Amino acid sequence: MDDRTLVDLQFPRILDAAAACCRTARGRDLVRLSPPLPDAQACDDEMALVEEGMLAFELPERPVLDGVEDMGHAFAAAAKGAVLAVPELVACARMLSAGAQVQHSLKEARLRVPGLAAPFLELKDLTPVAERVADTFDDEGRIRDDASPRLAELRAKAVQLGRRVKALVEDLVRDPRMQPILQDDYYTIREGRYVLPVKAEDHRFVPGIIHGSSQTGATLFIEPSQIVEDNNQLKVVLESIEVEEHAIRADRSRLLGKVRDDARLLADDLWGLDSILGRADLARRMDAHRPRVGGADESLVLSSAKNPILLLLGRDVVPVTVELSGQGGRALVVSGPNAGGKSVTLSTIGLSVAMVRHGLVPPAMQGSVVPWYDQVFTVIGDPTNMERAVSTFTGQLARLDQALERCGRGRTLVLLDELATGTEPRKGEALATAVVEALVSEGAECVVATHFDQLKRLADEDVRVHNARVGLDATGRPSYRLELGAVGESNPFDVAASVGFRKAILERAKALVGERERQLEEALSQARRLNAELLREKAETEELRRHAAEDKKRYEKELVRLRSESDRLVYEARREVLQKMKRLEEELDAIAKQAREERSRPATPATERAATGRRIEVRQKKDEVRRDMAAEAALVEGHPTEPLPAAALKVGAVVWVVGLGAEGKVVDVAGDGKRAVVQVGLMRSNVKLADLRVPKAGGKKGAPTVPKKSASRYADPAPSTVAAPPIATLGQDEEDLPFIRTPENTCDVRGMRVDEALGEVDRHLDQAYLNEVPVVMVIHGMGTSALRKAVRDYLKKCRYASRFRAGASGEGGDGVTMVEVG
């Protein structure tokens, strides 16, 4: 029985239903994945076990396999010296306990179910091992206190110490002297030790061990010295408990490892039993009875058989009785009205045979006989496949060819449903009759569902062919009962009338029957005309295809040329920009060197004018490079290039930010109209008017990718929205040179007190002044803004700071202050 036959019969649904009745994953796999049985004796033996399984459900103490897992890997690991985890030990114990329960129940019932009990009678009783492991754990999967005397002693000691330490730390929390220096009125546990949350500035008032701090650095978690010794003892006891629990698990693992082979044998029998009980449960639900597997010359007999697919769907199924006499060279032609049950009859026969081949009991009454068939073929046609150009008729022919080729290789059953209906009716009728005759002559046993009159008459001419019909009840509706030896009428008009179809249409259909010959001739003439048109259109299509192929080649060559030209333009644009940037860097180095030399000399109006001139020169060169970079980005990435007019710089306007490469919304505008605060996503940034562009229509909003700063013990948590530096308060220089952080130009005062921070800023600026460092970044963080305000108030009167500003978006925003030293 090949896979195509099983799929045609929807047999996998039967296997899935039987598997769903199993209680273990391995049992379900055995039902779904086991191959067909090899011979008739194996089928009979397997169905005998399933029949015993049906009796097992009536036992006073029936086998229970719910929740049993396959733990073969755990037993194997334990045998090699591995220490199993608690869930693995519990699952192994559950499997052994289930096996012990099954052994006991089947031994008690071995006279009623000898086949099921036989494998378990020879197995070793593993009940002591199961109880030893199971008694180690409580219902929640924890190791019980009484698992060892030392574990009970250690746990009691841990409880005593824990209560003592907890009482001491609670007294400290409630102490009025501690209230002002605690951040909150609670205690916590860090690394298994009780600690208090102490304000960072007051930690010197709480002697003890610091075990960490909050993210802001405002809170330190201190273990008071009063409880250090008790905490130490508690830590030692807890570690001893872990050691003892590991020793207990190692002992139970060794015990399971010693019985690995016996456990494997027990598991194999449990999974086999579960697959049998699953199939037995399905048989009980279908009211199935074990059929007899017939010999080589016995007939197929199904007594009051029901279609299992319809039973699974919960339908009210009418049983059918089928008999296919003799062995080899027989055919049963089933006829009758549409929707009368012909296809269901074929399905019932095929599924009954398939179920026996897989050790399942078909839903038939006692007295049924299912012979051993070496091969079973279904011929119901393929669904139309446009990709493979396969029609229903073509698929039937291919399948019939397979059946005819293999007919001589043992006893064969062929199920034919509406054979040769996918072609011209009269010729299809003749072909179907010839096919049935050929199959019977080759020794096959056929069951044919058909409307063809010629096939119905074949029984009068050939003794190897018999008729059967699905009849009608007293009201003219299908009864779905199979009547052997009778011929069914295939009158579509009566069936249509019985379901209430429109009478006018039926009358017209009956009148058209007399005109069939004339219409056939007209149809053939029309077909010839259509064929000529199709040939002409085919020639035109071929010509169009040829032209299209030539155009495609020409367009591909042009596309290659355009891409090469585009790559060349991009390369030249980038090369020019890089050259200009290199020249600017050299000029900036020269200007910076000259500025350092002049700074050592007294300032004069001439030197001031020279410095102003250099600033103007630097600004012009920066603007030139910025324009080139923007043009190159527009060429490569399609960014907007049109400058934003000053009149369009208003609150609420949507603009393109060149430095961020994204769209944003203006939320504030400076008084001079040359700067604005732009929000891009969750970030706000101060941007010059010269760095804003008119966004393209339909452009996508985006946000630049900002690298995350490395975590710091004293770093403030990042706010959800980055605030932009205030525009009017801090004088921001429009010609700031690019800033690159180094240890010499960076002063980090995060986490310091105000007095410590101001001293560090003064020391760093003094060193920068001596070393001629032009700009210093002071990192104070966002925090509560107190440290930031103190630093900036100090810079207003600092002799080293000529001016300062808040950091730009790419420098750290309002969490830093940029100081120009001079």
C-alpha positions in Angstrom: 0.0 0.0 0.0 1.9 3.1 -1.3 1.8 6.6 0.2 -0.5 7.9 -2.6 -3.2 5.4 -1.7 -3.0 6.4 2.0 -3.2 10.1 1.2 -6.2 9.5 -1.2 -8.0 7.6 1.6 -7.1 10.3 4.2 -5.6 7.6 6.3 -3.2 9.9 8.2 -6.3 11.4 9.9 -7.0 7.9 11.4 -3.4 7.7 12.6 -3.6 11.2 14.2 -6.9 10.2 15.9 -5.3 7.1 17.4 -2.2 9.0 18.4 -4.3 11.6 20.2 -5.6 8.7 22.4 -2.1 7.9 23.6 -0.8 9.3 26.9 2.9 9.6 26.1 4.9 11.3 23.3 6.7 8.1 22.5 3.5 6.2 22.2 2.1 8.8 19.8 5.2 8.6 17.7 4.9 4.8 17.5 1.4 5.1 16.2 2.1 7.8 13.6 5.5 6.6 12.4 5.4 2.8 12.6 5.5 1.2 9.1 2.8 -1.2 7.9 3.0 -4.7 9.3 4.9 -7.2 7.1 2.5 -10.1 6.9 -1.0 -11.4 7.7 0.2 -13.1 10.9 1.7 -9.9 12.2 -1.5 -8.1 11.5 -3.6 -10.7 13.4 -1.2 -10.7 16.4 -1.2 -6.9 16.6 -5.0 -6.7 16.4 -5.2 -9.4 19.1 -3.2 -7.1 21.4 -5.4 -4.1 20.5 -8.4 -6.3 21.4 -6.8 -7.0 24.8 -6.2 -3.3 25.2 -9.9 -2.7 24.8 -10.5 -5.2 27.7 -7.8 -3.4 29.8 -10.0 -0.3 30.0 -12.5 -2.4 32.0 -9.9 -3.7 34.5 -10.4 -2.7 38.2 -6.9 -1.3 38.2 -6.1 -0.4 34.6 -2.6 0.8 33.5 -2.1 4.6 33.8 0.6 6.3 31.8 -0.4 10.0 32.1 2.5 12.4 32.4 5.2 9.7 31.8 8.2 11.1 29.8 11.0 9.3 28.0 14.0 9.7 30.3 16.4 7.3 28.5 18.9 10.1 28.1 18.9 10.9 31.8 19.5 7.2 32.8 22.3 7.0 30.2 23.9 10.2 31.6 23.6 9.0 35.2 25.2 5.7 34.2 28.2 7.7 33.0 28.5 9.5 36.3 26.5 12.7 35.6 24.6 14.3 38.5 21.0 14.8 37.3 19.0 18.0 38.0 16.0 17.8 40.3 13.4 17.9 37.4 15.3 15.0 35.7 15.3 12.9 38.9 11.6 13.5 39.5 10.8 12.6 35.9 12.9 9.4 36.2 11.1 8.4 39.4 7.7 9.1 37.8 8.6 6.8 34.9 9.7 4.0 37.2 6.7 4.5 39.4 4.4 4.3 36.4 6.2 1.2 35.2 5.8 -0.4 38.6 2.1 0.3 38.6 1.7 -1.1 35.1 3.6 -4.2 36.0 1.4 -4.8 39.1 -1.9 -4.2 37.3 -1.1 -6.4 34.3 0.3 -9.2 36.5 -3.0 -9.2 38.4 -4.9 -9.3 35.1 -2.6 -11.6 33.2 -5.3 -14.2 32.6 -7.6 -11.7 30.9 -4.8 -9.9 28.9 -2.0 -12.4 28.6 -0.5 -10.7 25.5 -0.2 -7.3 27.2 1.1 -8.8 30.4 3.7 -11.1 28.9 6.5 -8.5 28.3 6.2 -7.1 31.8 6.3 -10.4 33.6 10.0 -10.9 32.8 11.0 -7.4 33.8 12.9 -6.6 37.1 10.8 -4.9 39.8 12.2 -1.4 40.1 9.7 -0.2 42.8 12.4 0.2 45.5 14.4 2.5 43.3 11.4 4.5 42.3 10.3 4.9 45.9 13.8 5.8 47.0 14.1 8.6 44.4 10.5 9.8 44.7 10.7 10.1 48.5 13.6 12.5 48.2 11.4 15.3 46.8 8.3 17.0 48.0 5.2 17.9 45.8 6.9 21.1 44.6 10.1 19.3 43.5 12.3 20.5 46.4 14.6 18.1 48.2 12.9 17.1 51.5 14.5 18.0 54.8 14.6 14.3 55.8 16.5 13.3 52.6 19.6 13.2 54.9 20.1 14.0 58.6 22.8 16.6 57.8 20.5 18.5 55.4 17.8 18.7 58.1 20.3 20.1 60.6 21.8 22.6 58.2 18.3 23.9 57.1 17.3 24.3 60.7 20.4 26.3 61.5 19.9 28.5 58.4 16.4 29.3 59.5 17.7 30.2 63.0 20.5 32.5 61.7 18.2 34.1 59.1 15.7 35.0 61.8 18.4 36.5 64.0 20.0 38.6 61.2 16.6 39.7 60.0 15.7 40.9 63.5 19.0 42.8 63.9 18.6 44.6 60.5 15.0 45.4 61.2 16.0 47.0 64.5 18.6 49.1 62.6 15.9 50.3 60.1 13.6 51.3 62.9 16.4 53.1 64.9 15.6 56.9 64.9 19.3 57.7 64.6 19.5 55.7 61.3 16.4 57.3 59.7 18.1 60.5 58.4 20.9 58.6 56.7 18.8 55.8 55.1 17.6 56.4 51.6 14.4 54.4 52.3 12.9 52.6 55.3 13.6 49.1 54.1 16.4 46.5 53.8 17.4 44.2 51.0 19.6 41.3 50.2 22.7 41.5 48.0 24.8 38.4 47.2 22.9 36.5 50.0 23.7 39.2 52.6 21.4 41.6 54.4 22.2 45.3 53.5 20.8 48.8 54.2 20.2 51.5 51.5 22.4 54.4 52.8 22.6 57.8 51.3 26.0 58.1 49.5 27.0 61.3 51.2 26.3 59.8 54.7 27.9 56.4 54.2 30.7 57.2 56.7 28.2 57.2 59.5 27.4 53.5 58.9 30.4 51.3 59.5 30.3 48.2 57.4 30.9 46.6 54.1 29.7 48.3 50.8 28.1 45.7 48.5 27.2 48.0 45.6 25.4 51.2 44.7 22.3 52.4 42.8 22.5 53.4 39.1 22.6 57.1 40.0 25.2 56.5 42.7 23.0 58.3 45.2 22.5 55.1 47.3 25.1 52.7 48.7 24.1 49.3 49.9 26.0 48.7 53.2 26.2 45.6 55.3 26.4 47.0 58.9 29.3 45.7 61.0 26.8 44.5 63.7 25.5 41.7 61.4 28.7 40.9 59.4 29.6 37.9 61.6 26.0 36.5 61.5 25.8 37.1 57.8 29.1 35.2 57.4 27.8 32.3 59.4 24.5 32.3 57.4 26.5 32.3 54.1 28.6 29.4 55.2 25.5 27.4 56.2 23.7 28.1 52.9 26.8 27.0 50.9 26.9 23.8 53.1 23.2 23.2 52.2 24.0 23.5 48.5 26.9 21.0 48.9 24.7 18.5 50.8 21.9 18.9 48.2 24.4 18.2 45.4 25.6 15.1 47.3 22.0 13.9 47.6 21.4 14.3 43.9 24.6 12.6 43.1 23.6 9.6 45.3 20.2 9.3 43.6 21.8 9.7 40.2 24.2 6.8 40.9 21.2 4.7 42.0 19.4 5.4 38.7 22.6 4.8 36.7 22.9 1.3 38.1 19.4 0.3 36.7 19.8 1.9 33.3 19.5 -1.3 31.3 16.4 -2.4 33.2 14.9 1.0 32.9 15.4 1.0 29.2 13.6 -2.3 28.8 10.8 -1.1 31.0 10.5 2.2 28.9 10.3 0.3 25.6 7.5 -1.9 26.9 5.7 1.2 28.3 5.8 3.0 24.9 4.6 -0.1 23.1 1.8 -0.6 25.6 0.7 3.1 25.2 0.5 2.7 21.4 -1.7 -0.3 21.9 -3.9 1.4 24.4 -4.2 4.4 22.2 -5.4 2.3 19.2 -7.7 0.3 21.6 -9.3 3.5 22.9 -10.0 4.7 19.3 -11.6 1.2 18.6 -13.8 1.5 21.6 -15.0 5.0 20.6 -15.8 3.6 17.1 -17.5 0.5 18.4 -15.0 -1.6 16.4 -14.7 -5.4 16.4 -11.6 -7.3 15.5 -12.0 -8.8 12.0 -10.4 -12.1 10.9 -7.4 -11.8 8.6 -8.4 -14.0 5.7 -6.3 -16.5 3.8 -5.0 -16.3 0.2 -8.3 -17.6 -1.3 -10.8 -16.0 1.0 -13.2 -13.2 0.1 -13.3 -9.7 1.5 -16.3 -9.4 3.8 -17.2 -6.3 5.8 -20.2 -6.7 8.0 -22.0 -3.4 8.9 -18.9 -1.4 8.4 -18.9 2.4 9.1 -16.6 4.9 7.5 -14.0 5.9 10.1 -13.5 9.4 8.7 -17.2 10.2 9.0 -17.2 8.8 12.6 -14.3 11.1 13.5 -16.3 14.1 12.1 -19.2 13.1 14.4 -21.6 12.3 11.6 -24.5 9.9 11.8 -23.0 7.1 9.7 -25.1 4.4 7.9 -23.2 1.1 7.9 -22.6 -0.9 4.7 -22.1 -4.6 4.2 -19.7 -5.5 1.4 -18.6 -8.8 -0.1 -16.0 -9.2 -2.8 -16.2 -12.9 -3.7 -13.2 -15.0 -4.4 -9.5 -14.3 -4.8 -8.2 -12.6 -8.0 -10.0 -11.5 -11.1 -13.1 -10.0 -9.5 -14.9 -6.6 -9.8 -17.7 -5.0 -7.9 -19.5 -2.2 -9.8 -21.2 0.3 -7.4 -23.8 2.5 -9.0 -26.6 4.8 -7.9 -27.7 8.4 -7.6 -25.4 11.4 -7.0 -24.4 11.9 -3.3 -25.8 8.4 -2.6 -22.7 7.0 -0.9 -20.7 5.4 -3.7 -17.4 7.2 -2.8 -18.0 6.6 0.9 -18.3 2.9 0.2 -15.0 2.8 -1.6 -13.4 4.8 1.2 -14.8 2.4 3.9 -13.3 -0.6 2.1 -9.9 1.0 1.5 -9.7 2.4 5.1 -10.6 -1.0 6.6 -7.8 -2.7 4.7 -5.3 0.1 5.6 -6.3 -0.1 9.3 -5.7 -3.8 9.4 -2.3 -3.4 7.8 -1.3 -0.9 10.6 -2.6 -2.9 13.5 -5.9 -0.9 13.9 -9.3 -2.4 14.4 -11.7 -1.1 11.7 -15.3 -0.1 12.7 -17.1 -3.2 11.5 -19.2 -5.8 13.2 -18.2 -9.4 14.1 -17.9 -11.8 11.2 -15.9 -9.4 9.0 -13.0 -10.9 7.0 -10.1 -8.7 5.6 -7.8 -10.7 3.4 -4.1 -9.9 3.1 -3.5 -7.7 0.1 0.0 -7.2 -1.1 -0.9 -4.0 -2.9 -3.8 -1.5 -2.8 -4.3 1.2 -5.4 -6.7 4.1 -5.5 -7.6 5.8 -8.8 -9.5 9.0 -8.1 -7.5 11.4 -10.3 -5.2 14.2 -9.5 -6.4 17.8 -8.8 -5.8 20.0 -11.9 -2.2 21.2 -11.7 -1.5 24.2 -14.0 2.2 24.1 -13.3 2.6 20.5 -14.4 -0.2 20.7 -17.0 -1.8 17.6 -15.3 -5.6 17.2 -15.6 -7.9 14.8 -13.7 -8.1 12.5 -16.6 -4.3 12.5 -17.2 -3.7 11.8 -13.6 -6.0 8.8 -13.6 -4.3 7.4 -16.7 -0.9 7.6 -15.0 -2.2 6.0 -11.8 -3.9 3.2 -13.8 -0.6 2.5 -15.6 1.0 1.9 -12.2 -1.7 -0.5 -11.1 -1.7 -2.5 -14.4 2.1 -2.8 -14.2 2.1 -4.2 -10.7 -0.9 -6.4 -10.9 1.1 -9.6 -11.2 3.1 -9.0 -8.0 0.8 -10.5 -5.5 -2.9 -10.0 -4.4 -4.0 -6.6 -5.5 -7.0 -4.4 -4.7 -7.9 -1.5 -6.9 -10.4 1.2 -5.9 -11.8 3.2 -8.9 -13.9 6.3 -8.2 -15.7 7.8 -11.2 -13.2 6.4 -13.7 -12.7 8.3 -17.0 -15.1 11.1 -16.2 -12.7 13.8 -17.1 -13.2 13.4 -20.9 -15.9 13.0 -23.6 -18.6 10.8 -21.9 -19.1 8.1 -24.5 -15.4 7.6 -25.1 -14.7 7.7 -21.4 -17.4 5.1 -20.8 -15.7 2.7 -23.3 -12.3 3.4 -21.8 -13.5 2.7 -18.3 -15.1 -0.6 -19.4 -11.8 -1.7 -21.1 -9.8 -0.7 -18.0 -11.9 -2.8 -15.7 -11.7 -5.8 -18.0 -7.9 -5.5 -18.2 -7.6 -5.2 -14.4 -9.8 -8.3 -13.9 -7.9 -10.2 -16.5 -4.6 -9.4 -14.7 -6.0 -10.9 -11.5 -6.8 -7.7 -9.6 -9.8 -7.2 -7.4 -11.6 -4.0 -8.2 -14.4 -1.9 -6.6 -15.7 0.7 -9.1 -18.0 3.6 -8.3 -19.6 4.8 -11.6 -22.5 6.3 -13.5 -21.6 4.6 -16.8 -24.4 2.2 -18.1 -21.9 0.1 -20.1 -20.0 -0.7 -16.8 -23.3 -1.7 -15.2 -24.1 -4.0 -18.1 -20.7 -5.7 -17.8 -22.0 -7.9 -15.0 -24.5 -9.5 -17.5 -21.6 -10.4 -19.8 -18.8 -11.4 -17.4 -19.3 -13.7 -14.4 -16.3 -12.1 -12.7 -18.1 -8.8 -12.4 -20.9 -8.1 -9.9 -23.2 -5.1 -9.3 -24.2 -3.2 -6.2 -26.1 -0.1 -5.7 -26.7 2.7 -3.2 -30.5 2.9 -3.1 -33.2 5.5 -2.4 -35.7 5.5 0.4 -39.5 5.9 0.2 -39.2 9.7 -0.4 -36.7 9.3 -3.3 -33.8 10.5 -1.3 -30.5 8.5 -1.0 -30.6 5.9 1.7 -26.8 5.4 1.7 -27.3 1.6 2.1 -25.5 -0.7 -0.2 -27.6 -3.4 -1.9 -25.5 -6.2 -3.5 -26.7 -7.6 -6.8 -28.7 -4.6 -7.9 -28.1 -1.8 -10.4 -28.5 1.8 -9.4 -30.1 4.5 -11.5 -28.0 7.7 -12.2 -30.8 10.1 -12.9 -29.6 13.6 -12.0 -33.1 15.1 -12.7 -34.7 13.1 -9.9 -31.9 13.9 -7.5 -32.1 17.6 -8.4 -35.8 17.6 -7.9 -35.5 15.9 -4.5 -33.3 18.7 -3.2 -35.7 21.3 -4.4 -33.9 22.6 -7.5 -35.7 25.0 -9.7 -38.4 23.1 -11.8 -38.1 25.4 -14.9 -34.4 24.6 -15.2 -35.1 20.8 -14.9 -37.8 20.9 -17.6 -35.5 22.8 -19.9 -32.7 20.2 -19.2 -35.0 17.3 -20.2 -35.9 19.1 -23.5 -32.3 19.7 -24.3 -31.5 15.9 -24.1 -33.2 15.5 -27.6 -31.1 18.2 -29.1 -27.9 16.7 -27.9 -26.7 15.4 -31.3 -27.3 18.7 -33.1 -25.5 20.7 -30.4 -22.6 18.3 -30.4 -22.0 19.0 -34.1 -22.2 22.7 -33.5 -19.7 22.3 -30.6 -17.3 20.5 -32.8 -17.5 23.2 -35.5 -16.9 25.9 -32.9 -14.0 23.9 -31.6 -12.4 23.9 -35.0 -12.8 27.6 -35.3 -11.3 28.2 -31.9 -8.4 26.0 -32.8 -7.6 28.0 -35.9 -7.7 31.2 -33.8 -5.4 29.8 -31.2 -2.9 28.8 -33.8 -2.9 32.3 -35.2 -2.6 33.9 -31.7 0.3 31.4 -30.9 2.2 32.6 -34.0 1.7 36.3 -32.9 2.8 35.5 -29.4 6.0 33.9 -30.6 6.8 37.0 -32.6 6.1 39.2 -29.6 8.3 37.0 -27.4 11.2 37.3 -29.9 10.9 41.1 -29.9 10.7 41.2 -26.1 13.9 39.1 -25.8 15.8 41.5 -28.1 14.5 44.5 -26.2 15.5 42.9 -22.9 19.1 42.4 -24.1 19.3 46.0 -25.3 18.0 47.4 -22.0 20.3 45.2 -19.9 23.3 46.6 -21.8 22.1 50.2 -21.3 21.5 49.5 -17.6 25.1 48.3 -17.2 26.4 51.4 -18.9 24.3 53.8 -16.7 25.4 52.0 -13.5 29.1 52.3 -14.6 28.7 56.0 -15.2 26.9 56.5 -11.9 29.7 54.7 -10.0 32.2 57.0 -11.7 30.4 60.2 -10.7 30.0 59.1 -7.1 33.7 58.2 -6.9 34.9 61.5 -8.3 32.5 63.4 -6.0 33.8 61.6 -2.9 37.4 62.0 -4.0 37.0 65.8 -4.4 35.4 66.1 -1.0 38.1 64.1 0.7 40.8 66.2 -0.9 39.1 69.4 0.3 38.8 68.0 3.9 42.5 67.1 3.9 43.5 70.6 2.8 41.3 72.1 5.5 42.9 69.9 8.2 46.3 71.1 7.1 45.3 74.7 7.1 43.6 74.3 10.6 46.8 72.8 12.0 48.8 75.8 10.6 46.3 78.3 12.1 46.3 76.6 15.5 50.1 76.6 15.6 50.2 80.3 14.7 47.5 81.1 17.3 49.6 79.4 20.1 52.7 81.4 19.1 50.8 84.7 19.2 49.1 83.9 22.5 52.4 84.0 24.3 52.8 87.7 23.1 50.8 90.6 24.5 47.4 91.2 22.7 47.3 94.2 20.4 44.6 95.5 18.1 46.6 94.1 15.2 46.7 90.6 16.6 43.0 90.7 17.4 42.2 91.7 13.8 44.4 88.9 12.6 42.7 86.4 14.8 39.3 87.6 13.6 40.4 87.3 10.1 41.5 83.7 10.7 38.2 82.9 12.2 36.4 84.2 9.2 38.7 82.2 6.9 38.1 79.0 8.9 34.3 79.6 8.8 34.4 80.1 5.1 36.4 76.9 4.5 34.1 74.9 6.8 31.0 76.2 5.0 32.6 75.2 1.7 33.4 71.6 2.9 29.9 71.3 4.5 28.3 72.3 1.2 30.4 69.7 -0.7 29.6 67.0 1.8 25.9 67.8 1.6 26.0 67.7 -2.2 27.9 64.4 -2.1 25.2 62.9 0.3 22.5 64.1 -2.0 24.2 62.4 -4.9 24.8 59.1 -3.1 21.9 58.9 -0.7 19.2 61.2 -2.2 19.2 63.6 0.8 17.4 67.0 0.4 19.7 69.8 -0.8 17.5 72.9 -0.9 18.5 75.3 2.0 15.7 76.2 4.4 14.7 79.9 4.0 14.9 82.0 7.2 11.2 82.8 6.8 10.3 79.1 7.0 12.1 78.6 10.3 9.1 78.5 12.6 7.9 76.4 15.5 6.2 73.3 14.2 7.9 73.4 10.8 9.2 70.0 9.5 12.9 70.3 8.4 15.8 68.0 7.3 18.8 68.1 9.6 22.0 67.7 7.6 24.2 66.5 10.5 21.7 63.9 11.7 20.5 62.8 8.2 16.9 62.7 9.3 13.7 64.8 9.4 12.6 66.6 12.6 10.2 69.2 13.9 11.2 72.7 15.1 10.2 73.2 18.7 11.9 76.5 19.5 13.6 79.4 17.5 16.4 81.7 18.7 15.7 85.4 18.8 18.2 86.1 16.0 16.5 83.6 13.8 19.8 81.8 13.1 19.4 78.8 15.4 16.6 76.5 16.4 15.8 73.5 18.6 14.8 70.6 16.5 13.3 67.3 17.8 14.2 64.2 15.9 12.4 61.2 17.4 13.0 61.4 21.1 16.1 63.6 20.8 16.3 67.4 20.8 19.3 69.3 19.3 20.4 72.9 18.7 20.9 73.3 15.0 22.1 76.3 12.9 19.9 77.6 10.1 22.7 76.8 7.6 22.4 73.0 8.6 18.7 72.8 7.8 17.1 71.8 4.5 13.6 71.7 3.0 12.5 68.1 3.3 11.5 66.1 0.2 7.8 65.5 -0.3 6.8 62.1 1.1 10.2 61.6 2.7 10.6 59.1 5.5 11.3 60.4 9.0 14.2 58.8 10.8 16.6 59.2 13.6 20.4 59.0 13.6 22.0 56.0 15.2 23.7 57.2 18.4 26.2 54.8 20.0 25.5 53.9 23.5 27.9 55.2 26.2 29.7 52.7 28.3 28.1 52.0 31.6 29.4 53.8 34.6 28.9 53.1 38.2 28.0 56.7 38.9 26.3 57.4 35.6 22.7 58.8 35.7 20.1 56.8 33.9 19.5 58.0 30.3 16.4 60.2 30.1 13.6 59.3 27.8 14.1 62.6 25.9 17.4 64.4 25.5 17.0 68.1 26.1 18.7 70.5 23.8 21.1 73.2 25.2 19.2 76.5 25.9 19.6 78.9 23.1 19.6 82.2 24.8 21.3 81.5 28.2 24.6 80.0 27.0 26.5 81.9 24.4 27.3 79.2 21.8 30.0 80.0 19.3 28.9 79.4 15.7 32.4 78.7 14.6 33.4 75.9 17.1 36.1 73.7 15.7 35.5 69.9 15.7 36.2 68.5 19.1 38.0 65.2 19.7 38.1 63.9 23.3 41.4 63.1 24.9 42.5 62.7 28.6 44.0 66.3 28.5 40.8 68.0 27.3 38.2 66.0 29.3 37.2 66.6 32.9 34.7 64.0 34.3 33.2 65.1 37.7 30.1 62.8 37.8 29.4 61.4 41.2 31.4 64.1 43.1 30.1 66.5 45.6 29.9 70.1 44.5 33.0 71.3 46.3 35.0 68.3 45.0 33.8 68.9 41.5 34.6 72.6 41.4 38.1 71.9 42.7 38.7 69.3 40.0 37.4 71.6 37.3 39.7 74.5 38.4 42.7 72.1 38.5 41.9 70.7 35.0 41.4 74.2 33.5 44.7 75.4 35.1 46.6 72.5 33.5 44.8 73.0 30.2 45.8 76.7 30.2 49.5 75.8 30.8 49.5 73.2 28.1 47.7 75.5 25.6 44.6 73.2 25.3 42.0 75.4 23.5 38.8 73.6 24.5 37.9 71.4 27.5 34.8 69.2 27.9 33.4 69.1 31.5 31.2 66.0 32.0 28.8 66.5 34.9 25.8 64.4 33.8 22.1 65.2 33.8 21.1 64.1 37.3 19.2 66.6 39.4 20.9 69.5 37.6 22.5 70.8 40.8 26.0 69.8 39.8 25.5 71.2 36.3 24.3 74.6 37.6 27.1 74.8 40.1 29.7 74.1 37.4 28.3 76.7 35.0 28.0 79.4 37.8 31.6 78.8 38.6 32.7 79.1 34.9 31.0 82.5 34.6 33.7 84.0 36.9 36.5 81.6 36.2 39.7 83.3 34.9 40.6 80.4 32.7 37.2 80.3 30.8 36.9 82.8 28.1 33.4 81.4 27.3 31.5 78.2 27.5 28.4 76.4 26.1 26.3 73.3 26.5 27.3 70.2 24.5 25.8 69.6 21.1 23.7 66.5 20.4 26.8 64.6 19.2 28.9 65.7 22.2 26.6 64.7 25.1 23.9 67.4 25.1 23.1 69.1 28.4 25.1 66.5 30.3 28.4 68.2 29.4 29.7 71.8 29.2 32.3 72.9 26.5 34.8 75.4 27.9 37.0 77.6 25.7 40.3 78.1 27.6 41.9 81.5 27.3 
